[in-house]
C-alpha cells in the first residue's frame, strides 16, 4: 500500500488487530499506529515489571497456588513478585485497550473524509520540509528510566529491611485492641487518681515545650552569625567553605548522639539535669539546620540595597544592618518558629533516654503496659502540639505578610474612631463611605 493510500496515523485494518498486538507484546499496537513515544514507554515499563516478576518466578508461582500459606521467610519476595506480576497484567490489558480505542478513533476519522489523503498528496506543489512537519513530542525515556530506577531502589531498600508483610494481617486487630485500652483511660470516671494522671501528663508536656524553647533560643543565638559566615555573598570563599563544613557536621550528627556523648555526661539524667541536657542537645543540633536555611535566605536578598549601601561608603557591618537584615529578618523569624515546632517533637524522642519531657513518661508507661494512662498522655501531646502549631502559624503569617490595614480604623488625637475630620482643613467633613455614597447617588 502506498503512502498516499495509507498515510501515517491512519488505521485501515481492524482495531482489534492493534489491540491483539498490544496484548501479545505490550506497546506493539501503539508502535504500529505510529505512536512511538507511547509504545516505547509501555514496552519499557512492561519489561521492567515482567523482569521483577520473573526474578522470583518460583516464589510467584508458589504465591499464586498456595496464597496465604506461603512461608513467612518468603513473604517479601512473595509480595514483590505478586505485585510485579499484577502490574504487568494490568499494564498489558490497559495497553491493549488503548491501542484498540486509538485505532477505532483513527479509522472513524478516515471514514469521515473518504479519499482525502489520496487527493491531498498530488496537490502539493513543493517538497515538504522540516517546517511542514508536526512538532515532535519530547522524549520521556529519561523520565521513565528515572522512575523505574527510583522504584527499584525503593523495593530493594524495603526488601533489605526484612519486614514481614504477613504480620500486616494482625494490624487491624491490634489497633482495635490497644485503641480500646486507651479510650478506656480517656472516658473513665474522673477520680483523684485520674486527675493526677492528667496533671502529670501536662507537667511532662510543658517540660517538653520548655526543652524545645531553650533549644530553639540557643540555636537562634548562634544561627544568625553562622548564617552570615556561610552565605556566599557575605563572606570570603575560605570563610564560606569552612563555615559550610562546620554546619554540615552539625546537621549530620543526630540530636540523640549529642545528648548521649556530650550533654548527659555534663548535666546528668534526672528531672532537671536531664531536661537541660536535652535542651542543649536540641540547641546544638538546631545550629546546623537554622544556619543553613538562614544562609540561603541571605544569598537570595536583593542586591540593589547592598550596592547602594556600599556605594555610599558603608562598612560591612553597616551593610548587614541596613541592607540585609531588613530583608531577611521576617523569613529568619519564620524559620526560628518552625524549628521550635520541630524541636517539640524531637524532645519527645529524646525523652526516651531519660532526659526529661513527655518522652520519659511515655517510655515508663509503655514498659509497664499502662495503656490507659498512655491514652491520656497521647491526647495531651496532640492537643498541646496543635495549639502551639496554630499560634506559631499565625505569628509566621503576621511576620511575613504584616497586619491588615483598614481605612476606617484611623483614630484621632482624642482616641475617637471615625470622626470624619479632614486632615488638611481640620474641619469635620463627610467620611469616605458617606462621600462615596453621595457620588453614587449623584450619578
ROVO-48675 format. One record per atom (N, C-alpha, C): x negated, y, z negated. Coordinates in steps of 0.02 Angstrom, whole numbers, padded with zeros to 5 digits, always signed. Example, Ala and Ser with C-alpha at 12.3 -4.5 7.8 and 13.67 -1.06 7.14 Angstrom:
-00660-00284-00390-00615-00225-00390-00660-00165-00390-00642-00112-00354-00684-00053-00357-00645+00002-00394
***
This chain:
-00043-00060+00000+00000+00000+00000-00044+00062+00000-00029+00110+00041-00071+00170+00047-00060+00217-00011-00103+00267-00013-00097+00316-00067-00034+00358-00060-00015+00372+00003+00046+00412+00012+00107+00374-00010+00108+00306-00003+00166+00269-00025+00165+00254-00099+00106+00254-00128+00101+00237-00200+00053+00286-00233+00073+00348-00243+00029+00397-00275+00019+00381-00348-00034+00409-00377-00046+00396-00448+00012+00420-00491+00030+00381-00541+00082+00399-00588+00150+00371-00571+00156+00333-00514+00220+00302-00497+00219+00229-00517+00278+00201-00522+00286+00131-00543+00333+00096-00495+00307+00072-00435+00352+00040-00387+00374-00029-00410+00333-00065-00451+00352-00131-00474+00403-00126-00531+00425-00184-00553+00473-00187-00607+00440-00164-00672+00474-00124-00713+00445-00103-00778+00428-00161-00823+00463-00217-00815+00450-00274-00858+00380-00302-00846+00353-00294-00785+00285-00319-00772+00233-00280-00812+00242-00214-00817+00195-00174-00856+00202-00190-00930+00263-00201-00954+00271-00221-01023+00239-00288-01038+00246-00335-00990+00216-00401-00999+00140-00396-00998+00113-00351-00956+00041-00342-00953+00013-00317-01019+00048-00269-01050+00026-00244-01115+00038-00294-01170+00086-00339-01160+00098-00391-01210+00043-00444-01209+00017-00458-01149-00038-00506-01143-00104-00475-01165-00119-00417-01138-00180-00380-01156-00158-00310-01177-00160-00292-01240-00136-00226-01261-00173-00170-01225-00133-00125-01196-00161-00068-01160-00167-00079-01085-00160-00142-01061-00167-00154-00989-00111-00122-00949-00051-00124-00974+00004-00091-00939-00007-00016-00933-00033+00016-00985-00047+00087-00981-00103+00102-00931-00153+00059-00927-00206+00068-00878-00180+00061-00807-00134+00014-00796-00105+00007-00729-00061+00066-00711-00033+00099-00760+00009+00158-00749-00032+00222-00746-00098+00216-00740-00145+00272-00736-00149+00314-00799-00126+00286-00856-00133+00320-00920-00195+00292-00955-00253+00312-00930-00315+00282-00951-00331+00297-01024-00319+00359-01045-00336+00378-01114-00295+00337-01164-00230+00332-01151-00187+00294-01197-00204+00220-01194-00217+00194-01134-00233+00123-01129-00298+00105-01164-00349+00148-01157-00413+00134-01191-00405+00137-01267-00367+00184-01291-00357+00190-01364-00320+00128-01391-00268+00106-01356-00232+00047-01380-00276-00014-01378-00314-00022-01324-00359-00079-01319-00412-00079-01373-00438-00020-01388-00490-00015-01439-00463-00033-01508-00405-00007-01525-00375-00023-01590-00355-00097-01594-00331-00125-01539-00312-00196-01539-00373-00240-01550-00429-00223-01517-00490-00262-01527-00514-00259-01599-00509-00199-01629-00531-00192-01699-00487-00233-01746-00421-00231-01734-00376-00269-01778-00384-00344-01769-00389-00366-01707-00398-00438-01696-00465-00462-01722-00517-00420-01717-00582-00440-01745-00577-00447-01821-00541-00401-01853-00532-00407-01925-00492-00468-01945-00442-00486-01904-00402-00545-01919-00441-00609-01908-00480-00612-01854-00517-00672-01838-00580-00680-01880-00602-00626-01913-00662-00632-01955-00651-00682-02011-00590-00688-02034-00573-00737-02086-00513-00779-02061-00523-00809-02002-00466-00843-01970-00441-00902-02012-00486-00936-02045-00464-00993-02085-00422-00970-02144-00443-00914-02175-00403-00887-02230-00337-00861-02205-00337-00830-02145-00275-00804-02117-00226-00861-02102-00252-00916-02074-00208-00973-02060-00182-01003-02125-00225-01007-02174-00202-01032-02240-00150-00986-02270-00158-00921-02259-00109-00873-02285-00042-00881-02252-00043-00893-02185+00020-00899-02150+00058-00963-02171+00022-01017-02185+00054-01080-02201+00070-01088-02275+00024-01064-02318+00032-01076-02390+00061-01016-02426+00050-00956-02398+00080-00896-02428+00054-00883-02498+00097-00874-02548+00076-00855-02615+00037-00909-02651+00034-00971-02623-00003-01024-02657-00077-01022-02641-00098-00969-02605-00169-00964-02588-00211-00955-02652-00272-00979-02650-00316-00975-02709-00329-00902-02727-00336-00890-02792-00346-00821-02816-00412-00792-02792-00464-00835-02785-00529-00810-02762-00527-00788-02690-00476-00811-02652-00472-00793-02581-00423-00735-02569-00398-00705-02622-00346-00654-02613-00369-00593-02575-00429-00564-02587-00449-00506-02546-00452-00522-02472-00485-00579-02454-00488-00598-02383-00419-00616-02356-00378-00645-02399-00310-00663-02380-00271-00601-02358-00271-00550-02398-00232-00490-02382-00263-00452-02324-00330-00450-02322-00363-00415-02267-00346-00447-02200-00352-00513-02196-00337-00547-02133-00264-00541-02115-00221-00547-02165-00149-00543-02151-00129-00474-02127-00156-00421-02158-00139-00353-02136-00166-00339-02066-00227-00362-02052-00254-00353-01985-00213-00390-01933-00191-00450-01949-00151-00489-01902-00083-00457-01890-00051-00434-01943+00013-00400-01935+00005-00335-01896-00049-00299-01910-00061-00237-01873-00072-00249-01800-00109-00302-01783-00120-00318-01712-00055-00337-01677-00013-00375-01711+00051-00395-01681+00096-00335-01670+00100-00291-01720+00142-00231-01714+00115-00186-01659+00049-00177-01656+00020-00134-01604+00033-00163-01534+00027-00229-01526+00040-00260-01461+00113-00250-01440+00159-00261-01486+00230-00251-01470+00245-00178-01453+00216-00132-01491+00227-00061-01476+00197-00042-01409+00138-00069-01392+00107-00054-01327+00150-00080-01270+00177-00141-01278+00221-00168-01226+00284-00126-01217+00314-00106-01273+00374-00065-01268+00359+00003-01237+00302+00032-01253+00283+00096-01224+00271+00090-01149+00236+00037-01128+00224+00028-01056+00289+00018-01018+00335-00021-01046+00400-00032-01013+00439+00034-01008+00439+00073-01062+00476+00136-01061+00446+00186-01012+00380+00192-01010+00348+00240-00964+00359+00218-00892+00352+00153-00878+00363+00129-00809+00434+00140-00787+00481+00130-00832+00551+00142-00815+00564+00216-00800+00533+00259-00840+00542+00331-00827+00511+00352-00761+00451+00328-00747+00419+00346-00684+00457+00318-00624+00484+00259-00630+00522+00231-00575+00586+00270-00563+00618+00293-00617+00677+00334-00609+00662+00400-00576+00605+00431-00593+00586+00493-00560+00572+00483-00486+00543+00425-00468+00528+00412-00398+00592+00402-00358+00642+00371-00388+00704+00359-00353+00745+00423-00344+00735+00472-00388+00774+00534-00382+00756+00572-00318+00692+00570-00296+00671+00605-00236+00640+00553-00189+00680+00517-00150+00653+00464-00108+00611+00493-00051+00552+00465-00041+00508+00487+00013+00474+00552+00001+00479+00580-00061+00448+00645-00073+00372+00640-00069+00345+00586-00095+00273+00579-00094+00246+00571-00024+00282+00532+00018+00259+00522+00087+00264+00585+00128+00314+00629+00113+00320+00690+00151+00272+00743+00126+00252+00739+00063+00207+00791+00036+00136+00784+00061+00116+00723+00078+00046+00712+00097+00028+00746+00163+00068+00739+00218+00047+00771+00281+00051+00847+00280+00089+00877+00233+00098+00949+00232+00037+00986+00207-00012+00951+00179-00071+00984+00153-00115+01006+00211-00132+01069+00215-00174+01097+00268-00247+01104+00246-00263+01084+00186-00332+01089+00161-00346+01028+00117-00409+01016+00108-00430+00959+00066-00424+00978-00007-00390+00937-00048-00384+00953-00120-00452+00956-00153-00461+01007-00194-00524+01013-00231-00509+01009-00306-00560+01027-00347-00554+01021-00420-00500+01067-00448-00488+01124-00415-00438+01171-00440-00367+01145-00431-00357+01098-00384-00290+01072-00372-00273+01013-00417-00321+00988-00454-00307+00930-00497-00275+00952-00562-00238+00906-00591-00208+00920-00656-00261+00919-00710-00252+00958-00764-00302+00957-00818-00309+00887-00847-00371+00869-00859-00386+00803-00886-00382+00807-00962-00347+00760-00991-00340+00757-01065-00408+00743-01096-00428+00781-01147-00493+00769-01179-00496+00698-01208-00554+00670-01204-00564+00602-01229-00559+00601-01305-00524+00551-01330-00517+00542-01402-00554+00480-01426-00603+00459-01387-00640+00399-01404-00679+00409-01469-00710+00467-01476-00748+00481-01537-00703+00481-01599-00643+00511-01592-00596+00512-01648-00574+00441-01667-00559+00401-01617-00538+00332-01631-00593+00292-01664-00654+00298-01637-00710+00262-01668-00723+00285-01739-00716+00351-01751-00725+00376-01819-00672+00349-01867-00609+00347-01844-00556+00321-01887-00566+00246-01901-00587+00209-01850-00599+00138-01861-00657+00128-01909-00709+00168-01903-00766+00163-01949-00746+00179-02020-00705+00232-02029-00682+00250-02096-00639+00194-02125-00595+00167-02084-00554+00112-02109-00594+00051-02127-00645+00034-02086-00688-00023-02102-00727-00012-02167-00753+00049-02176-00789+00064-02238-00744+00060-02298-00682+00084-02291-00635+00081-02347-00618+00009-02365-00604-00032-02314-00588-00101-02328-00648-00139-02357-00708-00123-02331-00767-00155-02358-00780-00136-02431-00771-00071-02446-00780-00049-02515-00727-00080-02561-00666-00085-02536-00612-00115-02576-00626-00189-02589-00652-00223-02538-00668-00294-02547-00725-00304-02596-00773-00256-02597-00830-00263-02642-00811-00251-02715-00755-00219-02727-00734-00209-02796-00711-00273-02830-00695-00324-02791-00672-00386-02819-00602-00382-02849-00562-00335-02824-00494-00327-02851-00451-00387-02833-00411-00407-02880-00366-00464-02871-00297-00437-02853-00281-00436-02789-00217-00410-02768-00159-00455-02789-00174-00518-02807-00121-00561-02830-00092-00539-02896-00132-00503-02936-00107-00479-03000-00058-00421-02993-00051-00395-02931-00003-00341-02921+00069-00364-02933+00080-00428-02929+00147-00454-02941+00169-00442-03013+00120-00438-03059+00138-00429-03129+00143-00355-03148+00128-00309-03102+00130-00238-03120+00201-00215-03138+00253-00230-03100+00320-00206-03120+00341-00230-03189+00327-00294-03204+00346-00319-03270+00308-00286-03326+00242-00278-03317+00202-00245-03369+00222-00172-03377+00238-00140-03321+00259-00069-03325+00323-00062-03366+00372-00105-03352+00434-00101-03390+00422-00117-03464+00379-00165-03478+00368-00184-03547+00336-00128-03587+00280-00102-03563+00244-00051-03602+00280+00016-03601+00316+00031-03546+00356+00092-03546+00412+00088-03597+00440+00029-03604+00491+00020-03656+00464+00031-03726+00402+00006-03739+00371+00017-03804+00362+00092-03817+00338+00129-03766+00325+00200-03777+00390+00240-03784+00441+00220-03746+00505+00255-03753+00536+00242-03822+00525+00183-03849+00549+00169-03918+00516+00217-03968+00452+00233-03956+00420+00281-04001+00446+00351-03994+00469+00369-03934+00494+00437-03924+00564+00447-03953+00606+00396-03950+00675+00404-03971+00690+00370-04038+00639+00359-04078+00650+00330-04144+00673+00385-04192+00703+00367-04247+00727+00417-04296+00669+00462-04320+00685+00525-04329+00634+00574-04348+00622+00572-04423+00585+00523-04444+00567+00517-04515+00503+00557-04529+00483+00557-04592+00421+00592-04610+00361+00562-04575+00360+00497-04567+00304+00465-04533+00302+00485-04459+00360+00489-04427+00362+00509-04357+00341+00582-04349+00364+00625-04395+00342+00695-04393+00267+00701-04399+00238+00660-04441+00165+00661-04449+00130+00638-04385+00160+00589-04351+00131+00567-04287+00133+00622-04234+00189+00658-04230+00193+00714-04182+00143+00768-04200+00139+00785-04264+00092+00837-04285+00020+00816-04272+00004+00752-04282-00063+00727-04270-00079+00731-04195-00031+00714-04153-00043+00718-04080-00055+00790-04058-00015+00837-04083-00026+00907-04065-00093+00933-04091-00113+00911-04150-00177+00933-04177-00235+00911-04132-00234+00847-04113-00288+00823-04070-00285+00855-04001-00224+00869-03976-00219+00900-03910-00245+00971-03911-00229+01009-03963-00255+01077-03968-00331+01077-03977-00357+01024-04009-00429+01019-04014-00460+01007-03945-00427+00968-03902-00450+00959-03834-00448+01025-03795-00396+01065-03806-00392+01130-03773-00449+01175-03796-00464+01173-03861-00519+01213-03887-00586+01190-03858-00595+01124-03853-00657+01098-03823-00663+01122-03751-00608+01118-03713-00610+01140-03643-00623+01215-03638-00594+01254-03684-00604+01327-03681-00676+01346-03696-00705+01315-03746-00775+01330-03762-00821+01309-03705-00808+01250-03677-00849+01228-03620-00842+01274-03560-00782+01299-03547-00772+01345-03491-00807+01411-03503-00805+01437-03564-00838+01500-03579-00914+01493-03572-00941+01437-03597-01013+01426-03590-01032+01421-03516-00993+01384-03478-01008+01380-03406-01001+01445-03370-00951+01486-03389-00942+01550-03357-00998+01598-03371-01025+01597-03432-01079+01642-03450-01141+01631-03407-01156+01569-03391-01216+01555-03351-01202+01549-03277-01139+01538-03258-01124+01526-03187-01129+01590-03146-01111+01648-03174-01113+01709-03135-01185+01728-03115-01233+01732-03161-01302+01747-03138-01331+01691-03094-01315+01628-03110-01341+01574-03067-01309+01576-02998-01247+01600-02994-01215+01607-02929-01249+01658-02885-01272+01713-02915-01310+01763-02876-01378+01736-02855-01411+01697-02899-01475+01669-02880-01468+01617-02825-01412+01582-02823-01401+01530-02773-01367+01555-02710-01354+01620-02705-01322+01648-02646-01376+01667-02595-01365+01648-02533-01415+01659-02481-01426+01732-02466-01374+01772-02472-01380+01843-02455-01400+01887-02514-01413+01856-02572-01432+01895-02631-01501+01878-02658-01530+01823-02637-01594+01801-02666-01643+01784-02611-01708+01789-02625-01758+01766-02577-01751+01691-02565-01782+01669-02512-01775+01598-02492-01801+01551-02545-01858+01569-02576-01888+01525-02626-01842+01519-02688-01816+01576-02711-01771+01575-02769-01706+01539-02751-01682+01550-02692-01620+01518-02670-01627+01442-02670-01683+01417-02643-01693+01345-02640-01700+01313-02708-01737+01345-02753-01745+01318-02821-01679+01318-02858-01641+01372-02852-01576+01376-02886-01528+01323-02860-01528+01311-02795-01485+01259-02768-01503+01190-02794-01568+01176-02800-01589+01112-02826-01567+01103-02899-01574+01155-02939-01553+01150-03009-01478+01138-03014-01439+01174-02975-01367+01165-02977-01347+01096-02951-01383+01070-02902-01368+01002-02878-01380+00951-02933-01432+00962-02974-01444+00916-03030-01388+00918-03081-01364+00978-03098-01310+00984-03146-01246+00952-03120-01234+00957-03055-01172+00928-03027-01178+00852-03021-01239+00826-03013-01247+00754-03004-01239+00715-03069-01254+00746-03125-01251+00712-03190-01180+00720-03219-01145+00666-03234-01077+00672-03263-01078+00701-03334-01019+00725-03355-01014+00754-03422-01029+00703-03476-01010+00641-03464-01018+00590-03515-01093+00576-03528-01134+00583-03476-01206+00573-03484-01236+00630-03525-01215+00692-03511-01238+00748-03552-01218+00739-03625-01157+00714-03635-01134+00705-03704-01174+00652-03741-01187+00596-03708-01221+00540-03741-01295+00555-03752-01328+00582-03702-01401+00590-03706-01423+00654-03741-01384+00707-03736-01406+00771-03762-01366+00796-03822-01300+00798-03815-01260+00833-03864-01244+00792-03926-01229+00728-03918-01214+00686-03976-01274+00681-04024-01336+00671-03999-01393+00672-04046-01402+00738-04083-01379+00793-04053-01389+00858-04085-01332+00872-04134-01270+00865-04112-01213+00884-04153-01182+00825-04190-01196+00764-04169-01169+00706-04203-01098+00691-04181-01068+00640-04213-01000+00618-04198-00957+00628-04259-00902+00661-04251-00857+00674-04306-00802+00721-04284-00763+00742-04333-00706+00786-04316-00730+00854-04291-00784+00881-04319-00809+00946-04299-00870+00940-04255-00920+00902-04278-00981+00895-04239-00969+00863-04172-00927+00811-04170-00912+00778-04107-00876+00824-04058-00830+00865-04084-00795+00913-04040-00844+00963-04011-00892+00986-04051-00941+01033-04025-00986+01000-03973-01003+00936-03983-01043+00901-03934-01005+00895-03868-00940+00879-03871-00901+00876-03810-00895+00943-03775-00887+00997-03813-00881+01063-03784-00946+01083-03749-01003+01070-03780-01067+01088-03749-01080+01045-03687-01060+00982-03689-01069+00939-03630-01027+00965-03572-00966+00985-03585-00925+01014-03532-00953+01080-03507-00981+01120-03553-01011+01183-03532-01070+01174-03486-01115+01128-03504-01174+01117-03462-01154+01089-03394-01106+01043-03394-01083+01015-03331-01046+01066-03288-01011+01113-03320-00974+01164-03283-01019+01213-03248-01080+01222-03272-01126+01271-03242-01138+01254-03169-01150+01190-03154-01165+01171-03086-01108+01184-03038-01048+01162-03057-00990+01170-03012-00971+01244-03005-00967+01280-03060-00947+01350-03057-00997+01392-03018-01062+01380-03029-01113+01419-02993-01110+01405-02919-01098+01343-02900-01093+01328-02828-01034+01364-02796-00976+01363-02827-00918+01397-02799-00927+01472-02798-00957+01500-02851-00967+01572-02853-01018+01594-02800-01070+01555-02790-01120+01572-02739-01089+01572-02669-01044+01525-02656-01010+01525-02591-00964+01586-02584-00932+01606-02639-00891+01666-02636-00933+01728-02623-00992+01732-02653-01037+01789-02643-01062+01791-02571-01078+01733-02543-01102+01731-02474-01048+01752-02424-00985+01749-02444-00931+01767-02399-00906+01838-02406-00941+01881-02443-00918+01951-02452-00929+01990-02388-00894+02046-02384-00902+02091-02327-00969+02127-02332-01007+02126-02277-01074+02157-02278-01071+02233-02273-01014+02262-02255-01010+02335-02248-01027+02373-02312-00993+02358-02368-01011+02393-02430-01084+02383-02451-01112+02323-02438-01181+02311-02456-01228+02354-02415-01216+02359-02350-01258+02401-02308-01252+02474-02325-01191+02496-02342-01182+02566-02361-01218+02582-02425-01214+02537-02475-01249+02549-02538-01325+02550-02529-01351+02505-02488-01423+02504-02477-01446+02564-02437-01405+02587-02390-01423+02646-02351-01424+02709-02394-01384+02710-02446-01384+02769-02490-01438+02766-02542-01481+02715-02542-01537+02710-02588-01523+02673-02652-01469+02633-02654-01453+02596-02715-01501+02538-02724-01515+02522-02787-01557+02465-02803-01517+02401-02797-01552+02344-02806-01518+02280-02800-01465+02272-02855-01480+02294-02915-01431+02290-02969-01370+02334-02954-01381+02393-02927-01326+02436-02911-01284+02409-02853-01318+02377-02806-01280+02345-02751-01235+02290-02778-01261+02251-02824-01221+02198-02854-01163+02227-02893-01177+02280-02931-01125+02308-02974-01069+02342-02934-01086+02381-02882-01036+02422-02850-01014+02395-02782-01049+02347-02753-01031+02323-02686-01010+02249-02686-01037+02209-02732-01024+02137-02731-00971+02118-02782-00981+02139-02845-00935+02118-02898-00863+02139-02885-00849+02200-02861-00778+02216-02848-00746+02170-02796-00785+02141-02752-00757+02097-02701-00746+02025-02727-00791+02001-02769-00789+01931-02788-00757+01917-02856-00750+01968-02898-00726+01954-02966-00656+01923-02969-00608+01944-02927-00543+01909-02929-00550+01834-02914-00589+01817-02864-00599+01747-02848-00639+01711-02902-00687+01745-02932-00726+01715-02986-00682+01699-03046-00639+01744-03064-00594+01732-03121-00547+01674-03106-00523+01670-03044-00481+01614-03025-00519+01548-03029-00582+01548-03010-00624+01488-03015-00633+01468-03088-00646+01516-03131-00654+01501-03202-00590+01471-03231-00532+01498-03214-00469+01471-03240-00456+01400-03215-00472+01389-03152-00462+01321-03125-00509+01271-03160-00570+01292-03174-00615+01247-03210-00591+01234-03281-00557+01281-03311-00528+01270-03377-00476+01215-03374-00435+01214-03323-00386+01159-03315-00421+01092-03306-00475+01091-03268-00512+01029-03257-00543+01006-03323-00570+01052-03362-00602+01034-03424-00553+01005-03475-00491+01026-03473-00441+00997-03518-00434+00923-03505-00431+00903-03443-00426+00832-03427-00491+00796-03442-00548+00829-03429-00612+00796-03442-00623+00787-03517-00597+00832-03559-00605+00825-03631-00570+00763-03658-00515+00743-03625-00481+00682-03646-00524+00621-03632-00561+00622-03577-00605+00566-03561-00664+00564-03610-00692+00622-03625-00748+00623-03673-00727+00601-03742-00663+00611-03758-00639+00591-03824-00645+00516-03837-00649+00476-03784-00658+00404-03793-00724+00388-03827-00774+00432-03818-00839+00422-03850-00838+00440-03925-00783+00468-03947-00779+00489-04017-00801+00560-04028-00800+00602-03975-00822+00671-03982-00763+00718-03995-00707+00692-04017-00651+00734-04034-00602+00741-03977-00545+00771-03992-00495+00782-03942-00444+00726-03938-00399+00733-03891-00344+00686-03885-00369+00617-03863-00427+00615-03829-00454+00550-03808-00471+00506-03867-00495+00535-03920-00511+00495-03980-00448+00462-04008-00393+00500-04010-00330+00472-04034-00305+00417-03988-00309+00428-03923-00285+00377-03876-00325+00312-03883-00391+00318-03891-00432+00258-03898-00413+00220-03961-00403+00255-04016-00385+00222-04078-00317+00188-04072-00270+00221-04042-00203+00191-04034-00205+00131-03987-00244+00136-03934-00248+00081-03885-00282+00020-03916-00335+00031-03954-00369-00026-03986-00325-00062-04036-00281-00025-04069-00237-00055-04119-00170-00078-04091-00158-00065-04026-00096-00086-03995-00035-00048-04020-00044+00014-04040+00013+00054-04066+00043+00094-04008+00084+00059-03969+00111+00088-03908+00163+00142-03921+00198+00137-03975+00248+00189-03990+00215+00256-04003+00161+00257-04042+00125+00319-04053+00091+00343-03990+00070+00295-03948+00038+00316-03885+00088+00352-03840+00151+00331-03840+00201+00367-03802+00208+00439-03825+00206+00450-03891+00208+00519-03917+00149+00559-03894+00089+00528-03896+00029+00563-03876+00031+00581-03801+00056+00535-03759+00059+00549-03688+00108+00606-03672+00165+00607-03707+00212+00662-03696+00182+00729-03716+00145+00730-03771+00112+00792-03792+00060+00813-03741+00021+00766-03715-00029+00783-03664+00004+00813-03603+00057+00781-03579+00090+00805-03518+00121+00874-03529+00154+00883-03586+00187+00947-03599+00137+01004-03605+00085+00995-03645+00036+01049-03655-00001+01063-03590-00020+01011-03553-00056+01022-03490-00013+01059-03440+00051+01042-03434+00094+01077-03387+00103+01150-03406+00110+01164-03470+00117+01234-03491+00054+01274-03475-00004+01245-03490-00067+01280-03476-00077+01289-03401-00059+01240-03361-00065+01246-03289-00022+01302-03261+00039+01308-03286+00083+01361-03262+00057+01430-03282+00034+01436-03344+00006+01501-03365-00056+01518-03325-00100+01469-03314-00160+01481-03275-00144+01499-03203-00094+01466-03174-00075+01482-03105-00047+01553-03100-00008+01573-03150+00019+01641-03149-00037+01693-03155-00086+01680-03199-00142+01727-03207-00183+01730-03143-00196+01673-03112-00235+01673-03050-00199+01712-02995-00135+01702-02990-00096+01739-02939-00097+01814-02954-00092+01831-03018-00093+01902-03037-00161+01934-03023-00215+01897-03035-00281+01924-03024-00296+01932-02950-00277+01882-02910-00294+01883-02839-00249+01931-02800-00183+01928-02811-00136+01966-02771-00115+02032-02803-00129+02041-02868-00110+02102-02901-00037+02103-02922-00018+02157-02956+00050+02164-02980+00094+02195-02926+00159+02178-02928+00206+02208-02882+00223+02279-02904+00217+02325-02857+00230+02396-02871+00300+02412-02847+00340+02440-02891+00409+02459-02874+00414+02534-02872+00448+02559-02821+00453+02632-02812+00498+02663-02865+00546+02625-02890+00594+02652-02938+00571+02645-03010+00510+02621-03020+00486+02610-03089+00440+02665-03113+00435+02722-03075+00392+02777-03098+00424+02812-03158+00383+02832-03204+00406+02866-03264+00376+02937-03267+00414+02981-03296+00390+03049-03305+00347+03056-03367+00331+03119-03382+00289+03132-03441+00325+03113-03505+00391+03118-03506+00429+03102-03566+00448+03029-03571+00425+02989-03522+00439+02918-03526+00505+02898-03496+00543+02945-03468+00608+02928-03440+00597+02896-03372+00645+02856-03350+00640+02819-03288+00693+02846-03239+00672+02857-03177+00719+02876-03125+00747+02946-03136+00706+02995-03155+00731+03062-03166+00746+03099-03102+00713+03079-03045+00727+03112-02982+00693+03179-02975+00643+03195-03016+00611+03260-03013+00562+03262-02955+00564+03316-02917+00519+03325-02860+00449+03339-02886+00398+03300-02868+00331+03312-02894+00299+03375-02868+00324+03404-02812+00294+03465-02785+00325+03528-02814+00393+03530-02816+00427+03591-02839+00443+03588-02913+00444+03528-02942+00461+03522-03012+00535+03525-03026+00576+03533-02975+00648+03537-02985+00678+03468-02978+00735+03459-03010+00771+03396-03006+00804+03391-02938+00786+03340-02901+00816+03328-02835+00847+03259-02832+00873+03242-02776+00903+03176-02769+00850+03122-02772+00869+03065-02798+00822+03009-02800+00814+02981-02729+00763+02941-02717+00754+02913-02649+00815+02874-02625+00847+02837-02669+00907+02799-02649+00964+02846-02630+00972+02900-02669+01025+02947-02652+01011+02983-02587+00948+03002-02575+00932+03035-02511+00943+02988-02453+00926+02925-02461+00936+02877-02407+01011+02868-02393+01051+02867-02445+01123+02860-02436+01152+02920-02400+01128+02981-02417+01153+03041-02384+01136+03041-02310+01075+03020-02292+01056+03018-02222+01099+02968-02183+01112+02911-02214+01153+02860-02182+01224+02885-02171+01252+02922-02221+01320+02948-02214+01323+03001-02159+01270+03043-02154+01269+03095-02103+01268+03065-02033+01233+03008-02025+01233+02976-01960+01301+02948-01940
***
